[in-house]
Amino acid sequence: MQVLFSWLKDYVEVEQDESKIADLLTLSGTSVESIIRKLDDNIVVGEIKEILPHPNADRLQIAKVSNGIEDLQIVCGAPNIAIGQKVPLALVGTKLENFEIKRAEIRGVESFGMMCSEIELGIGCDHSGIKILPDNYKIGEKINKYITGDSVFDIEITPNRGDCLSHLGIAREIAAVTNRQLKSPQPLKIDCQEKEEFKIEITDIDKCPQYSAILIKNIKVGQSPEWLVKRLNSLGAKSINNIVDITNYIMLDWGQPLHAFDADKINNRTIFVRPARKGELLQLLDGKTINLNENNLVIADTTKALALAGVMGGKNSEVDETTKNILIESAEFNAINVRKTSKLKGISTEASYRFERGIDSGKVLESAKYAAQKITEICGGEILQMIYEGQKPNQKLVKFESDKINSLLGASLTKTEMIEIFSKLEFVVNGSEVNVPLWRHDINIWQDLAEEIGRIYGFSKIEKKEVGKSSLIENNEYLIKEKTKDLLANCGFSESLNYVFLSQKDIAIAKLNADDLLELINPIQQENKYLRNSLIPGLLKNVAKNPSFDPILLFEIGHVFNKKEETTN
């Protein structure tokens, strides 16, 4: 996941530079894989000395551009260049976004670099021509001496930390490790006429605990403002239109996926959150048509499915340039169901990625308000209705075992010190219990609390203690199994590791007794629906798949099953 360093500053003031912040995050368990600096040191101030027409292309020109040491030949198609201008000159070896500037031949003429536009530099949205620099910029100086580029953190987020899949989430971590105050978003108040136009009905509360929607009328779909496009582009998100861009922006900002429906394409002004019907078809926004079944959750009106819940919206209700009225959806969907749907349908989106890992259950309605506020500011319109259905989430309570936490960590922190760390993470201690924030789905037991204490306090600060030598281990089942493996390997055998599932064909070939086989209720593959009661079928398959090896010496030690017990053969 990528986050913009300047965006993080919306929520936390940092004194340290990017590298120090990256180190602190990594040490606390949020690993920063790399820092992508937008303005490469190889981009310098150049001056155009000469412009010639390209002999083989009407729309291209050949410019001689000085880098302060030599004049470089640059092939350029920009219409706004002129002799004497100072321009950003990307030398060979410069890295811009996802590509590197190389020496190239363009229509038969060699080019030794590139003059850059604002969008190529990542400092603006203008791509109509080359960025013209002020005359007082010195030729040959690095451009980052004059223009402050942004930096992007490429962060590896572990599957249990869905709360970190947003700028607010990462800022919260930075505030904790730097002992700074987080500028938490304040509750939003929006003007709403509260007209009863739409109804929402959730038919499966387990798969959709809460669903909110806001109706906005008389909006104007168009191009997004420059600041919004710039932030999205900096993170590789393509600008589509102002409505879609705002929903994507809020997902990157708060971590809550949103969806905008064209309200006039929803039949009978009713939204159902329901299981799909067997054989029901839905054309998604990417143009792909999928066949649904009862295990898929959909957003639907009275006649058709409108979206695959938690994954992607449908083509039949998308917002386009003709849209005047929209319904903004902000919901919480069951993580396991979204994961299954995404995998089985082969569709992975930024939304499904976040729902699978857990969103902030307390910001569902607030995110819809955030979207409505931004939309009315940027796109105009008036808010007519705000709807919320479902169950308000409750904070988890976890027992505060300070002595056990110290014992597990090998630390000697006081209870007060632990409470201070919890406070940095916005955990609230009430006597012997800790109130866990609604965005932390991974905190369930006191050991989880211990991990939070350890990573914020700093594992490097905990005194190292030498572990005493253990006594000799007597022979047990594990050691006997390992010694047997070593003995067989020394005799020239190769170990096989096979799946524990069998098909009817496997049973017949190996002539197994099928009466005592355990049959799976939900097999991954329908044909492999039995658990093995012998290792022979797997070994026979290994021999069949390796006919060129003679002789074949194989062995396997593994679990087998019958209706009474599980044993090792």
C-alpha positions, 0 to 999 in steps of 0.5 A, spaced: 500 500 500 502 507 498 501 513 502 503 520 501 507 523 506 504 530 505 497 527 506 499 524 512 501 531 515 493 532 515 493 528 521 499 529 525 505 534 525 512 530 524 519 533 526 522 527 523 524 526 516 521 521 511 527 516 513 526 517 520 519 516 520 519 510 515 524 507 520 520 508 526 514 505 523 518 499 521 520 498 528 513 498 530 511 492 525 508 497 519 514 495 515 516 501 510 518 497 504 521 503 500 520 511 499 519 513 493 521 520 492 517 524 486 523 529 484 529 525 482 536 528 483 537 526 476 532 532 474 536 538 473 534 545 470 535 546 463 535 551 458 533 551 451 538 553 446 536 551 439 529 548 436 529 544 430 524 541 426 524 533 426 525 530 419 520 524 420 515 527 424 511 533 423 508 534 431 515 533 434 521 537 434 529 537 436 531 541 442 538 542 444 538 543 451 543 545 456 544 542 463 550 547 465 555 542 462 553 540 455 548 541 450 543 535 450 539 533 444 532 532 446 526 529 442 520 533 444 512 533 442 510 539 447 507 545 443 509 550 448 517 550 448 521 556 445 528 558 445 531 561 452 526 557 456 528 554 463 525 547 463 525 541 468 530 536 464 530 529 466 537 526 464 538 519 462 537 514 469 531 519 472 526 515 475 519 518 473 513 514 476 513 507 474 518 508 468 526 510 467 528 515 462 533 511 457 537 513 451 532 512 445 531 513 438 524 517 436 523 516 429 530 516 427 533 521 431 536 520 438 534 523 444 538 523 451 533 525 456 526 528 457 523 535 458 517 534 463 510 537 464 507 538 471 504 531 471 510 527 469 514 531 475 508 529 480 507 536 482 500 538 478 495 536 473 497 540 467 500 535 461 498 540 456 506 542 455 512 542 458 513 546 465 516 552 464 521 554 470 522 562 472 528 565 469 532 566 476 533 558 476 540 556 475 542 552 469 544 545 472 541 545 479 537 539 481 530 541 481 528 539 488 532 545 490 527 549 488 521 545 487 519 541 493 516 534 491 512 529 495 514 522 497 510 516 497 511 510 502 510 503 500 508 500 506 507 492 507 500 491 511 499 485 514 493 481 513 490 483 521 492 490 520 486 493 516 486 499 520 492 501 516 489 501 509 488 508 509 492 515 511 488 516 517 490 509 520 498 510 518 498 517 521 495 514 527 501 509 528 506 515 526 502 519 532 503 513 537 511 512 535 513 519 535 509 521 541 505 526 537 497 528 538 493 525 532 488 530 529 482 526 529 476 527 524 471 531 528 464 528 527 460 531 521 454 535 521 450 536 514 444 539 512 439 534 510 432 535 508 430 528 510 425 527 505 423 520 505 424 518 498 429 511 498 428 505 503 433 500 505 432 493 507 437 488 509 435 481 509 442 478 511 444 482 517 450 477 518 453 478 511 452 486 512 451 488 519 450 495 517 448 499 511 448 507 510 446 511 504 445 519 502 441 521 497 444 527 493 440 531 488 442 536 482 449 534 482 454 536 476 458 530 474 465 533 471 472 534 472 475 533 479 479 539 482 486 539 481 488 538 488 484 532 488 487 529 481 494 530 484 493 526 490 490 521 486 495 521 481 500 521 486 498 514 488 497 511 481 489 512 482 486 514 475 481 520 475 475 518 472 470 524 474 469 528 480 463 523 484 468 517 483 474 521 485 471 523 491 469 516 493 476 513 491 479 519 495 475 518 502 477 510 501 484 512 501 483 517 506 479 514 511 479 506 509 472 506 508 470 503 501 464 507 498 460 507 492 455 512 488 449 509 484 445 513 479 439 514 483 435 515 477 437 508 475 434 504 481 427 501 480 422 503 485 426 507 490 428 501 494 435 498 496 435 491 498 442 488 501 440 480 499 443 474 497 443 473 489 439 468 486 442 462 483 443 464 475 442 471 476 447 475 472 450 482 473 455 486 468 460 489 473 463 496 472 469 493 468 464 490 463 465 483 465 458 479 466 458 474 472 454 468 474 451 469 481 449 464 486 446 464 493 453 465 496 454 472 493 451 478 497 448 483 492 445 490 492 439 490 488 433 494 487 426 491 486 428 488 479 435 487 478 442 486 482 446 493 482 452 491 485 456 485 488 457 487 495 464 489 497 467 488 491 464 492 485 458 496 482 454 494 476 454 497 469 446 498 470 447 503 475 454 507 474 454 514 474 456 518 468 456 525 465 448 524 464 447 523 472 443 528 476 442 525 482 446 520 486 445 515 492 452 514 496 453 507 499 457 506 505 456 499 508 460 494 512 460 487 509 462 480 512 470 480 511 469 472 510 464 473 505 467 478 501 474 474 501 470 468 498 466 472 493 472 475 491 476 469 490 471 465 487 469 470 482 477 472 480 475 479 482 480 483 486 479 491 488 481 496 492 474 495 496 474 488 497 482 488 499 479 493 505 473 489 507 477 482 507 481 485 512 476 489 516 474 497 516 473 502 521 466 499 524 465 506 527 465 510 521 460 507 516 455 513 517 460 518 518 464 516 511 457 517 507 457 524 511 464 525 509 462 524 502 456 528 501 460 534 504 465 533 499 460 532 493 456 538 495 462 542 495 465 540 489 459 538 485 454 542 487 447 539 489 442 538 495 442 533 500 435 530 501 435 524 505 440 520 510 438 513 511 442 508 516 440 500 517 443 495 521 446 494 528 450 499 531 457 496 533 459 495 540 467 496 542 470 489 545 472 489 552 479 485 553 482 483 560 488 488 562 493 483 565 499 487 566 503 482 570 502 477 565 504 482 559 510 484 563 512 476 564 510 475 556 515 481 554 520 480 559 519 487 561 518 491 567 513 496 565 508 499 570 501 499 569 501 507 568 506 506 563 502 501 559 496 505 560 500 511 557 501 507 551 494 504 550 492 512 550 497 513 544 493 508 540 486 510 543 485 504 547 481 506 553 483 503 560 477 502 565 479 498 571 481 491 569 478 492 562 481 495 556 476 498 551 478 496 544 477 501 538 472 499 533 478 499 527 482 494 531 479 487 529 485 484 531 485 485 538 481 479 542 485 477 548 490 479 553 496 477 549 494 481 543 494 487 548 501 485 550 504 485 543 501 493 542 505 494 548 511 491 546 511 494 539 510 501 541 514 501 547 520 498 543 522 491 543 529 493 543 528 497 549 527 490 553 533 487 556 535 481 553 536 475 558 540 469 556 535 463 555 538 457 559 540 450 556 534 445 556 535 438 558 536 433 553 529 430 550 527 423 551 525 419 545 518 421 543 513 420 537 516 426 533 523 424 534 522 417 532 519 420 526 524 424 524 530 419 525 526 414 521 525 420 515 533 421 516 534 413 515 530 412 509 533 418 506 540 415 507 538 409 504 536 413 497 529 414 498 525 421 497 520 423 501 513 425 498 508 430 501 501 429 498 494 432 499 489 428 504 483 428 499 481 422 495 477 421 489 472 416 487 477 414 482 483 414 487 479 409 491 478 404 486 485 404 483 488 403 490 482 398 491 481 401 498 475 399 503 470 405 502 465 403 507 470 407 513 471 413 509 470 420 511 466 424 506 467 432 506 461 436 507 464 442 503 470 440 499 474 445 495 474 440 489 467 436 488 471 430 486 476 430 492 471 429 497 474 424 501 479 424 507 484 418 505 485 412 510 491 410 506 497 413 504 498 408 498 493 412 493 498 418 493 504 414 492 501 411 486 500 417 483 507 419 484 510 413 481 505 414 475 507 421 474 515 420 474 515 414 469 522 416 467 525 414 473 527 407 475 527 405 480 523 409 484 524 409 491 519 413 495 516 414 502 511 418 506 509 419 513 502 422 514 496 422 517 490 418 515 483 418 517 477 413 518 470 414 522 473 413 529 480 416 529 486 420 526 492 416 526 499 417 523 502 412 518 
